[in-house]
Amino acid sequence: LDERAMEETRRRLDRLTKPPGSLGRLEELAVQLAGIAGTSELAVVRKAVVVMAGDHGVCEEGVSAFPQEVTGQMVLNFLNGGAAINVLAGQAGADVVCVDMGIKAQLKDERLISRNVRAGTANIVRGPAMTREEAVRAVEAGIGLAEELAAQGVGVLATGEMGIGNTTPSSAMLAALCGLEPEDVVGRGTGVDEAGLVRKREAVASAIRTNRPDSEDPLDVIAKVGGLEIAGLAGLVIGAAANRLPVVIDGFISTVAALVACRLVPAAQAYLIPSHLSEERGHRLALGQLGLDPLLHLGMRLGEGTGAALCFPLLDAAVQVLNKMATFDSAGVSES
Amino acid sequence: LDERAMEETRRRLDRLTKPPGSLGRLEELAVQLAGIAGTSELAVVRKAVVVMAGDHGVCEEGVSAFPQEVTGQMVLNFLNGGAAINVLAGQAGADVVCVDMGIKAQLKDERLISRNVRAGTANIVRGPAMTREEAVRAVEAGIGLAEELAAQGVGVLATGEMGIGNTTPSSAMLAALCGLEPEDVVGRGTGVDEAGLVRKREAVASAIRTNRPDSEDPLDVIAKVGGLEIAGLAGLVIGAAANRLPVVIDGFISTVAALVACRLVPAAQAYLIPSHLSEERGHRLALGQLGLDPLLHLGMRLGEGTGAALCFPLLDAAVQVLNKMATFDSAGVSES
């Protein structure tokens, strides 16, 4: 990041009519945005939530409260504007960009961006989710999409996802990348009961035992126990950083994607903006791995990018504080 | 609150295309707003941040990093639109209503609502802050103002305050109301150094020793160790409840005001909406006394209503989720 722009932003913030640092994370956001933009002259920018969708073979193991066809049904709901992410992105003036990274159903809709690498992953309990080559293609698709959105004038991205069953591969990836136990990283996802939770833990343990992902090789982790939309989001994060765009990270699945991205490209970490703390069990651990401290504590567990979209107004607020507040001098206020 | 409207709202939320309860606090907010409004047919409403200002005799003890004249200077800054609260309320489409509850300087400005009860409190280290009659008048002024704003069509209030030195009486009030030690409730306010922190703790201990406020008598606590803007905000909270308006509670000082309000009128508690968790030491304790769990974790410590204003978009989001999301039926999405 641009240290000079960050320092200039800190100096400007300290001249504004407030005790130095008293706007806390809002001031830190302004400094980070300036570092990313390379200037302390920040503007409110166009925003997009990129919702990537994919299906998961591990649904065979009964790891989700919802049937697998809901992935495609919800994508149609996104396209028709009826889902939570449409409402919340709309409130924040952000676009929703829907991407098919690997949905099982064939959806024909011109509003859907097709980057379908394969029609869902294989069941990770029985073998690898995908080939390494497919993992690479999915990550590259995400990188390319960030590049396209940057070229279209989008100034900040947020990650979102839809994929029935996708907390299970996310937990497996987190366990594999960080050497954690299934008990610590497996939660209830969309709301499985106690028996479902046991099945999820067993699925994660068994997926790792069967596939032996290499914790030092993020692409191997994706290919062995990952998901197509998770890989795509990892690429999106890398692409955001490569194009100097801040990227707001949603909940558990998105945070695991960001973790993979930063293992592949450590420099991407400076471009991450955390959003909410999810109810999903492994989220706090995943955030901790990235050194991220969530801004919103709303007990949400929906995904889709909903928590990230709710943070957009905070980014705008940080920019407007910098741009619109009076200084001690201009307002004639005495300093401490 | 209207239990029927709340139950109807819960039913409506559970038909929307998301796992039941997965929007967490956003769903709880929608239910609370419906209970307050008495209907599940919610609308995005007009919002106002009420910033009450007053001066504090205890500034003589060197408890603030800023000189006392900053209270009046900052009120002029509010009126001229240059403060953080102007920017953040503006971002949320909310009005800023400035009220002189007891500023020492005589400010003549038609945009300032004058409810000046006295020109600042007396030094609580030496004796009572104000008379009991003055405390009653300040609380009543706040009640009346909530009534006026409700009559003008404002649909949700937020509390804000300005008063150099006002974390000291707030800490004293919290200690007196809850039987807590100065060490637990005194923090750095706008940013005093270690010596200043020691002076604040001594001032709080000494104010309680000198005045012996009656913990069972909230008006006695206000009169003995309180502040005029804090009393006014307590009244505002009571008035909000009386007029069936939700009221978003800002940081430490506002939360102490809400605590006093709920000691006076316990039914007011159901109308409170928490906002952020302040950096100020006593805030978590004060929130806990009210059973409030903050939505934003931004490390802020500015006051003025800034944390509350940042929560307004979350209220709008809760309303729009209820109004705009598709149902499982309408979107053709399978249920769990």
Boltz contact constraints between the chains, C-beta under 6 A:
constraints:
  - contact:
      token1: [A, 17]
      token2: [B, 77]
      max_distance: 6.0
  - contact:
      token1: [A, 17]
      token2: [B, 83]
      max_distance: 6.0
  - contact:
      token1: [A, 18]
      token2: [B, 84]
      max_distance: 6.0
  - contact:
      token1: [A, 18]
      token2: [B, 302]
      max_distance: 6.0
  - contact:
      token1: [A, 19]
      token2: [B, 190]
      max_distance: 6.0
  - contact:
      token1: [A, 19]
      token2: [B, 191]
      max_distance: 6.0
  - contact:
      token1: [A, 22]
      token2: [B, 301]
      max_distance: 6.0
  - contact:
      token1: [A, 22]
      token2: [B, 302]
      max_distance: 6.0
  - contact:
      token1: [A, 23]
      token2: [B, 300]
      max_distance: 6.0
  - contact:
      token1: [A, 23]
      token2: [B, 302]
      max_distance: 6.0
  - contact:
      token1: [A, 24]
      token2: [B, 298]
      max_distance: 6.0
  - contact:
      token1: [A, 24]
      token2: [B, 299]
      max_distance: 6.0
  - contact:
      token1: [A, 24]
      token2: [B, 300]
      max_distance: 6.0
  - contact:
      token1: [A, 25]
      token2: [B, 298]
      max_distance: 6.0
  - contact:
      token1: [A, 25]
      token2: [B, 299]
      max_distance: 6.0
  - contact:
      token1: [A, 65]
      token2: [B, 336]
      max_distance: 6.0
  - contact:
      token1: [A, 66]
      token2: [B, 336]
      max_distance: 6.0
  - contact:
      token1: [A, 67]
      token2: [B, 334]
      max_distance: 6.0
  - contact:
      token1: [A, 70]
      token2: [B, 334]
      max_distance: 6.0
  - contact:
      token1: [A, 73]
      token2: [B, 333]
      max_distance: 6.0
  - contact:
      token1: [A, 77]
      token2: [B, 17]
      max_distance: 6.0
  - contact:
      token1: [A, 77]
      token2: [B, 326]
      max_distance: 6.0
  - contact:
      token1: [A, 77]
      token2: [B, 331]
      max_distance: 6.0
  - contact:
      token1: [A, 77]
      token2: [B, 333]
      max_distance: 6.0
  - contact:
      token1: [A, 82]
      token2: [B, 326]
      max_distance: 6.0
  - contact:
      token1: [A, 82]
      token2: [B, 331]
      max_distance: 6.0
  - contact:
      token1: [A, 83]
      token2: [B, 17]
      max_distance: 6.0
  - contact:
      token1: [A, 84]
      token2: [B, 18]
      max_distance: 6.0
  - contact:
      token1: [A, 84]
      token2: [B, 325]
      max_distance: 6.0
  - contact:
      token1: [A, 87]
      token2: [B, 320]
      max_distance: 6.0
  - contact:
      token1: [A, 87]
      token2: [B, 321]
      max_distance: 6.0
  - contact:
      token1: [A, 87]
      token2: [B, 324]
      max_distance: 6.0
  - contact:
      token1: [A, 87]
      token2: [B, 325]
      max_distance: 6.0
  - contact:
      token1: [A, 88]
      token2: [B, 317]
      max_distance: 6.0
  - contact:
      token1: [A, 91]
      token2: [B, 317]
      max_distance: 6.0
  - contact:
      token1: [A, 91]
      token2: [B, 320]
      max_distance: 6.0
  - contact:
      token1: [A, 190]
      token2: [B, 19]
      max_distance: 6.0
  - contact:
      token1: [A, 191]
      token2: [B, 19]
      max_distance: 6.0
  - contact:
      token1: [A, 297]
      token2: [B, 297]
      max_distance: 6.0
  - contact:
      token1: [A, 298]
      token2: [B, 24]
      max_distance: 6.0
  - contact:
      token1: [A, 298]
      token2: [B, 25]
      max_distance: 6.0
  - contact:
      token1: [A, 299]
      token2: [B, 24]
      max_distance: 6.0
  - contact:
      token1: [A, 299]
      token2: [B, 25]
      max_distance: 6.0
  - contact:
      token1: [A, 300]
      token2: [B, 23]
      max_distance: 6.0
  - contact:
      token1: [A, 300]
      token2: [B, 24]
      max_distance: 6.0
  - contact:
      token1: [A, 301]
      token2: [B, 22]
      max_distance: 6.0
  - contact:
      token1: [A, 302]
      token2: [B, 18]
      max_distance: 6.0
  - contact:
      token1: [A, 302]
      token2: [B, 22]
      max_distance: 6.0
  - contact:
      token1: [A, 302]
      token2: [B, 23]
      max_distance: 6.0
  - contact:
      token1: [A, 313]
      token2: [B, 313]
      max_distance: 6.0
  - contact:
      token1: [A, 317]
      token2: [B, 88]
      max_distance: 6.0
  - contact:
      token1: [A, 317]
      token2: [B, 91]
      max_distance: 6.0
  - contact:
      token1: [A, 320]
      token2: [B, 87]
      max_distance: 6.0
  - contact:
      token1: [A, 320]
      token2: [B, 91]
      max_distance: 6.0
  - contact:
      token1: [A, 321]
      token2: [B, 87]
      max_distance: 6.0
  - contact:
      token1: [A, 324]
      token2: [B, 87]
      max_distance: 6.0
  - contact:
      token1: [A, 325]
      token2: [B, 84]
      max_distance: 6.0
  - contact:
      token1: [A, 325]
      token2: [B, 87]
      max_distance: 6.0
  - contact:
      token1: [A, 326]
      token2: [B, 77]
      max_distance: 6.0
  - contact:
      token1: [A, 326]
      token2: [B, 82]
      max_distance: 6.0
  - contact:
      token1: [A, 331]
      token2: [B, 77]
      max_distance: 6.0
  - contact:
      token1: [A, 331]
      token2: [B, 82]
      max_distance: 6.0
  - contact:
      token1: [A, 333]
      token2: [B, 73]
      max_distance: 6.0
  - contact:
      token1: [A, 333]
      token2: [B, 77]
      max_distance: 6.0
  - contact:
      token1: [A, 334]
      token2: [B, 67]
      max_distance: 6.0
  - contact:
      token1: [A, 334]
      token2: [B, 70]
      max_distance: 6.0
  - contact:
      token1: [A, 336]
      token2: [B, 65]
      max_distance: 6.0
  - contact:
      token1: [A, 336]
      token2: [B, 66]
      max_distance: 6.0
